[in-house]
Amino acid sequence: MARGDSFCPMVGTFCLYDSTEVKPNSFFLIQPFDKDKEKRENAIETALKKYYRKGNYQLKKSDSTVHIQGSYCDICKKIQSCQYCIADISGEIFKVLIEEKSKEKVFLRPNIAFEIGLAYGFGKPSLILSKKLIEDHHIPSDINFIRYIDITVKSWSMVSQKLLDLLRNMAPHRALLKSATWDYNLGQLKREIASCIVQKEALLKAKDLNYKINQVLYLDYKLIGIIKNALYLIEGTYFDIYILEGGVEIKRGVIRIELINREKKVAQVEFDYGSNIDYWIEIAKICSEKGKYILNEHRLELIIPKHLEQYNLHELKQFLSLLDKAG
């Protein structure tokens, strides 16, 4: 009997090819080949570009660079080599006969069911998208445990923003939430846990401070925010920004701490407008005319990534101490 952990149904034994290296920040897209294919891909690419600001990610698809052994091997190798998967399990509508009555039902497309089965079989964390096609539309009972992003919206830009928000909330930390590899030496592991401790301590201190954007400038064709008294802030921290308008708080996007001047305790932030682009265009116009803009009454809500929220600071320090002794 072939080894169970590498059994290949194509040859009836273990995989004949070398083990596949998992590439960091790589995603395999599981999707239907429908009229929304291009829009879906653009929305996902936009979210990934915003999340990986230096562009160091890869989005793999089943219809690109086909493996020499055929489509099954192509999909299998791509899923194995990716770190994560993104899947649209919306399905499609069919008319079925139930007790001689015609009724619409939604079924998963065969390629989606097959590829998401491979993804979970290979232990790939997956970001799931789904939309309600008809009123009586439910996730198939075998996989109804799956958490998914509801994409039942008319705007694909909103889908992109939802995916970006989920990526930020997940913020997978490769030292403590390892992917499929064990290629971290002791020094790397210690450095990353120490970084995690620094972030956790800073965020805990920053959480209770009421930071404000003191002014907005328009420099190099983009809006820049300035936060004074930026004690405990660290670069790469995200905040949701809510602005009071007519007595109601409205979320107007997300800000990211881009640069910090420790000596002057000043932070520079950049804006992610989301679906509020028109609002910020008006502010850019005012900045161009007057040099700067002071925002209306607003509130910054700290976004704490789940990987930091769930870790116990004391346990992290104990773990680092053990690694120091081991090293």
QUIBELQUI-V569911 format. One record per run of one state. SS is the DSSP state (h for helix, s for strand, l for the rest). FROM is the first residue (numbers start at 1). LEN is the number of residues. If there is no record, write none. Layout:
ss=SS from=FROM len=LEN
ss=SS from=FROM len=LEN
This chain:
ss=l from=1 len=3
ss=h from=4 len=3
ss=s from=7 len=2
ss=l from=9 len=4
ss=s from=13 len=2
ss=l from=15 len=11
ss=s from=26 len=5
ss=l from=31 len=6
ss=h from=37 len=15
ss=l from=52 len=6
ss=s from=58 len=4
ss=l from=62 len=9
ss=h from=71 len=11
ss=l from=82 len=2
ss=s from=84 len=5
ss=l from=89 len=3
ss=s from=92 len=7
ss=l from=99 len=2
ss=s from=101 len=7
ss=l from=108 len=2
ss=h from=110 len=12
ss=l from=122 len=3
ss=s from=125 len=6
ss=l from=131 len=10
ss=h from=141 len=3
ss=l from=144 len=5
ss=s from=149 len=2
ss=l from=151 len=5
ss=h from=156 len=15
ss=l from=171 len=15
ss=h from=186 len=22
ss=l from=208 len=7
ss=s from=215 len=5
ss=l from=220 len=2
ss=s from=222 len=6
ss=l from=228 len=10
ss=s from=238 len=8
ss=l from=246 len=2
ss=s from=248 len=14
ss=l from=262 len=4
ss=s from=266 len=7
ss=l from=273 len=4
ss=h from=277 len=14
ss=l from=291 len=2
ss=s from=293 len=1
ss=l from=294 len=4
ss=s from=298 len=6
ss=l from=304 len=2
ss=h from=306 len=4
ss=l from=310 len=3
ss=h from=313 len=14
ss=l from=327 len=1
